[in-house]
Amino acid sequence: MSLRLLNDDDYECPRPIWQAAARETGQGDPFCCQPVWQLSFHRSFAENCRVDVRQDGDSVLAFSERVAASGRRCLVPLEPSWCFGSPLLGDDAPGLLADALADWMTGYGACPDLLVSGLICDSVRRARFLRIFGRIFDCYLYQESRQCFASLSGGLDGFLSRRSANHRRKLKKSARRATDAGVVFERCRPLSPEASRAVFARMLAVEEQSWKGIGHCGMAEPPARRFYAVLLAALARTGDARVIFARCDGRDIGFIFGGMAGNVYRGQQFSFVDSWRPFSIGNLLQLEKIRWLCEDGVLRYDMGPISGPRMGYKAHWTENVVALQTLLLRRS
C-alpha cells in the first residue's frame, strides 16, 4: 500500500526532485511545499504516523495517515495543521494520486478521506484537480488562508519605493535612534548541526525575554520549540537558513529567522527583548533582512498568513496576497 514509517535516513535525504517541484512558481507558498518544512513538521508532531511519498518524473505526492477515534482513516499532508504547503506537486501529480488511490482502496478495503492543501483559489491547477477528482469525491472547503508577499524587484530602493511615505519616515527615524543607542546587526547562516544548535539557543534566549516568552505563548514553548529546532537544523543542512540578530553592548536583543526556497525567502519567526520595544527593533530587523535578501538577488519575500489580529503589521511590508484553500475529499 506504500504507507510506511519514516526512518532517520528519510529525514536526512535532501530529496532534490521534491525540492525542485516545490520551488516552481505555480505554488502559493513554495517554501512550505518543500521537504524541509513538511518533514520537519512530521518529525516533530507525527513521527509515529505512516506516510506515502511517491515520485514520477518531476512530480511528487506526499501524504500522511491519520486515524480518527471512530476508526475512519484520512490521508493528509505531512504538515496538516497550518496547511501552508501542498501534498501534490508537478504536472503529473494527479496521476500519482490516481495510482495511490487504487493502492489505498485495496489496502484499506475502502477509499480513505483525503485532505488536499495548498490549492490557489481560482487557479488553473485547482480547476484541473476538481475536474479530475470531483467526479469521484464530494469536495468540502476545510480551510482557507490568505498569504502575503512582497516583490524585491529593484533591490532595497525599489522595495522601499512601494512602501508608504509614512512607513519610510518611521523606519528612518527608528534606524537613527537605534544607531545612536549602539544597536548593530549580525547575519548568521548556520551550515552544520552544531552551528544550528548554537544559533537556536541564542534565539530562545531572546524569545524568553520577549512578550511571547513572558506570556508563555511563543516558540520557546513545546511543541513549537522542538519543531523550530528541527526546522533550523534541516535548513542548516541544505544551506537555506537565514538568521539576523540585533545586538547592543555585546548581547542579543532581537532576531529574525526564515529560510530560502530558490529565489523566494519565507519568514518564520522574529522576536525582541520586550524592554527594547520603543526602538522598533522588529521593524528594523525586517529592514535588515530585506537589505540582505536584496544584496543576494532574492526575488520575493513571503510573510505567510495575513489574517488575524496580530498579523496586520504585514500589510506595511507586502503588496500581494494569494488565497490558499484546503479541501476535504470524501468518496461519493
C-alpha positions in Angstrom: 0.0 0.0 0.0 3.2 2.2 0.1 2.3 3.6 3.6 5.3 3.2 6.0 7.0 4.8 8.9 9.9 7.1 8.1 13.4 6.3 9.4 16.3 8.6 10.0 17.7 8.2 6.5 14.5 9.5 5.0 14.8 12.7 7.1 18.4 13.3 6.1 17.8 12.7 2.4 17.8 16.1 0.5 15.1 14.8 -1.9 16.2 17.1 -4.8 13.2 16.3 -7.0 10.7 17.0 -4.3 12.5 20.3 -3.5 12.6 21.3 -7.2 8.9 20.6 -7.6 8.1 22.7 -4.6 10.0 25.7 -5.9 8.2 26.0 -9.1 6.4 29.4 -9.5 3.0 27.8 -9.5 3.0 27.3 -5.7 1.4 29.8 -3.4 3.9 29.1 -0.6 6.9 27.3 -2.2 8.9 27.1 1.0 6.2 25.2 2.9 5.8 22.8 0.0 9.5 21.7 0.4 10.6 18.5 2.2 12.5 20.6 4.8 9.1 22.1 6.1 6.9 19.0 5.6 9.4 16.5 7.1 10.3 18.8 10.0 6.6 19.1 10.9 6.1 15.3 10.6 9.2 14.5 12.7 8.1 17.0 15.4 4.4 16.2 15.6 3.5 12.9 13.9 6.6 10.7 13.7 4.5 7.6 14.5 2.2 8.1 11.6 2.8 6.3 8.4 3.4 8.2 5.2 3.2 7.6 1.4 5.7 9.6 -0.6 5.8 8.9 -4.4 7.8 10.4 -7.3 7.3 10.1 -11.0 9.4 12.3 -13.3 9.3 15.8 -11.9 6.1 15.2 -9.8 5.7 14.3 -6.2 3.0 13.1 -3.9 3.4 13.2 -0.1 0.6 12.1 2.4 0.5 11.0 6.0 -2.0 8.7 7.6 -4.3 9.7 10.4 -6.9 7.5 12.1 -9.9 9.1 13.9 -11.4 7.8 17.1 -14.1 6.2 15.0 -11.6 4.2 13.1 -12.1 6.3 9.9 -8.9 6.8 8.0 -7.8 10.1 6.4 -4.7 10.8 4.3 -3.4 14.4 5.0 -0.4 16.5 4.0 2.7 15.8 6.2 2.0 19.3 7.6 -1.8 19.3 8.1 -2.0 22.0 10.9 -1.5 25.3 9.1 -1.9 23.7 5.6 0.6 26.1 4.0 2.1 23.6 1.6 0.7 21.1 -1.0 0.9 17.3 -1.0 0.6 17.3 -4.8 3.5 18.9 -6.8 4.1 18.9 -10.5 2.0 18.3 -13.6 1.8 14.5 -13.2 0.7 14.7 -9.5 -3.0 13.9 -10.4 -1.7 10.7 -12.0 0.3 9.8 -8.9 -2.8 10.4 -6.8 -4.9 8.2 -9.0 -2.4 5.4 -8.6 -2.2 5.9 -4.9 -6.0 5.8 -4.6 -6.1 2.4 -6.2 -3.5 1.1 -3.7 -5.2 2.7 -0.7 -8.6 1.3 -1.7 -7.0 -2.2 -1.9 -5.1 -1.8 1.4 -7.9 -0.3 3.4 -10.8 -2.0 1.7 -12.4 1.4 1.2 -11.4 4.8 0.0 -10.0 6.9 2.8 -10.8 10.6 3.2 -8.3 13.0 1.7 -7.1 16.4 2.8 -5.5 18.4 0.0 -3.9 21.7 0.9 -2.1 24.5 -1.0 -4.7 25.0 -3.8 -4.7 28.5 -5.0 -8.2 29.9 -5.3 -9.4 30.4 -9.0 -6.2 28.8 -10.3 -5.8 26.5 -13.3 -4.3 23.9 -11.1 -7.2 23.9 -8.7 -9.7 23.8 -11.6 -7.9 20.8 -13.1 -7.8 19.0 -9.8 -11.6 19.4 -9.2 -12.3 18.4 -12.8 -10.5 15.1 -12.4 -11.4 14.2 -8.8 -14.7 16.0 -8.4 -16.3 13.1 -10.3 -15.5 10.5 -7.6 -15.3 12.7 -4.4 -17.6 15.1 -2.6 -15.3 18.1 -2.0 -15.7 20.3 1.0 -13.9 23.5 2.0 -11.9 22.6 5.0 -9.8 25.7 5.5 -8.8 28.9 3.7 -5.9 31.3 4.4 -4.6 34.5 2.8 -0.8 34.5 2.4 1.0 37.8 1.7 4.3 38.5 0.0 6.4 41.3 -1.4 8.3 41.7 -4.6 12.0 42.6 -4.1 12.5 43.8 -7.7 14.6 46.9 -7.9 16.5 46.0 -4.8 16.1 47.7 -1.4 15.4 51.1 -3.1 12.7 49.5 -5.3 11.2 47.8 -2.3 11.1 51.0 -0.2 9.6 52.9 -3.1 6.5 50.6 -2.8 6.0 51.4 0.9 4.1 54.4 2.1 5.9 57.7 2.8 4.9 57.5 6.4 6.3 54.0 6.8 9.6 55.1 5.2 9.8 58.1 7.6 9.2 55.9 10.6 11.9 53.4 9.5 14.5 56.2 9.1 13.7 57.7 12.5 13.8 54.3 14.2 17.1 53.4 12.5 18.7 56.7 13.7 17.6 56.1 17.3 18.8 52.5 17.3 22.2 53.5 15.8 22.6 56.2 18.4 21.8 53.6 21.1 24.5 51.3 19.8 22.4 48.7 18.1 24.1 46.6 15.4 23.0 43.7 13.3 24.7 40.3 12.8 23.9 38.0 9.9 24.0 34.2 10.5 23.8 31.4 8.1 24.4 28.1 10.1 25.7 25.3 7.9 26.1 22.5 10.5 24.1 20.8 13.3 26.4 22.4 15.8 26.0 25.9 14.3 22.2 25.5 14.2 22.0 24.5 17.8 24.2 27.5 18.9 22.0 29.9 16.8 18.8 28.4 18.1 20.0 28.7 21.7 20.6 32.4 21.1 17.1 32.8 19.5 15.5 31.1 22.5 17.3 33.4 24.9 15.8 36.4 23.1 12.4 34.8 22.8 12.2 34.2 26.6 12.6 37.9 27.2 10.0 38.9 24.6 6.3 39.5 25.2 5.7 36.0 23.8 8.2 34.4 26.2 6.8 36.4 29.1 3.3 35.2 28.2 4.5 31.6 27.5 2.9 31.7 24.1 5.9 31.7 21.7 8.3 29.3 20.0 10.1 28.7 23.3 7.1 26.6 24.4 6.7 22.9 23.5 5.9 21.5 21.0 6.8 24.6 18.9 10.3 24.6 20.4 11.1 21.2 19.0 9.6 22.0 15.6 11.7 25.1 15.1 14.8 23.4 16.3 14.3 20.6 13.8 13.4 23.1 11.1 16.5 25.2 11.7 18.8 22.1 11.7 17.2 20.9 8.5 17.7 24.3 6.8 21.4 24.3 8.0 21.9 21.0 6.2 20.7 22.5 2.9 22.3 25.9 3.4 19.0 27.7 3.3 18.7 29.1 6.8 18.9 32.9 7.2 19.0 34.5 10.7 19.8 38.1 11.8 20.5 39.1 15.4 20.1 42.6 16.7 22.8 43.3 19.3 23.7 46.0 21.8 26.6 46.1 24.2 27.6 42.6 23.3 24.3 40.9 23.9 21.4 39.8 21.6 18.3 41.9 21.9 16.3 40.6 18.8 16.3 38.1 16.0 14.6 37.3 12.7 14.6 33.8 11.2 13.5 32.3 7.9 14.6 30.1 5.0 15.0 30.0 1.3 13.1 28.2 -1.5 15.3 29.1 -4.5 14.8 32.8 -5.1 11.9 33.1 -2.6 12.5 33.8 1.1 9.9 32.7 3.6 9.9 34.4 7.0 9.3 32.1 10.1 9.8 33.9 13.4 11.1 37.2 14.8 11.3 38.5 18.3 13.0 41.1 20.5 13.6 41.8 24.2 10.4 43.5 25.5 12.3 46.4 27.1 13.5 47.4 23.6 10.0 47.9 22.2 10.3 51.7 22.0 13.2 51.3 19.5 11.0 49.4 16.9 13.6 46.6 16.8 11.1 44.3 15.0 10.7 46.7 12.1 14.5 47.3 11.9 15.1 43.5 11.8 12.6 43.3 8.9 14.5 46.1 7.1 17.9 44.5 7.6 16.5 41.1 6.4 15.3 42.8 3.2 18.6 44.5 2.7 20.4 41.1 3.0 18.0 39.4 0.6 18.3 42.2 -2.0 22.0 42.0 -1.9 21.7 38.3 -2.6 19.4 38.9 -5.6 16.3 37.2 -3.9 13.1 38.0 -5.9 10.3 37.6 -3.3 9.7 37.9 0.4 6.9 35.6 1.7 5.5 36.6 5.1 2.9 33.9 5.5 -0.7 34.4 6.7 -2.0 38.0 6.9 -5.4 37.2 8.6 -5.7 37.6 12.3 -5.4 40.4 15.0 -1.6 40.1 15.2 -0.9 39.9 11.5 -1.9 43.4 10.5 1.6 44.7 10.6 2.4 42.6 7.5 0.3 45.0 5.3 3.1 47.6 5.7 5.7 45.2 4.3 3.8 43.4 1.5 1.7 44.3 -1.5 0.5 40.9 -2.8 -2.0 38.4 -1.4 -2.8 34.9 -2.5 -5.7 32.8 -1.1 -5.0 29.2 -0.4 -7.6 26.5 0.1 -7.6 23.1 1.8 -10.3 20.7 0.6 -11.6 17.7 2.3 -12.4 14.9 -0.2 -14.8 12.2 0.8 -15.9 9.4 -1.6 -19.3 10.0 -3.1 
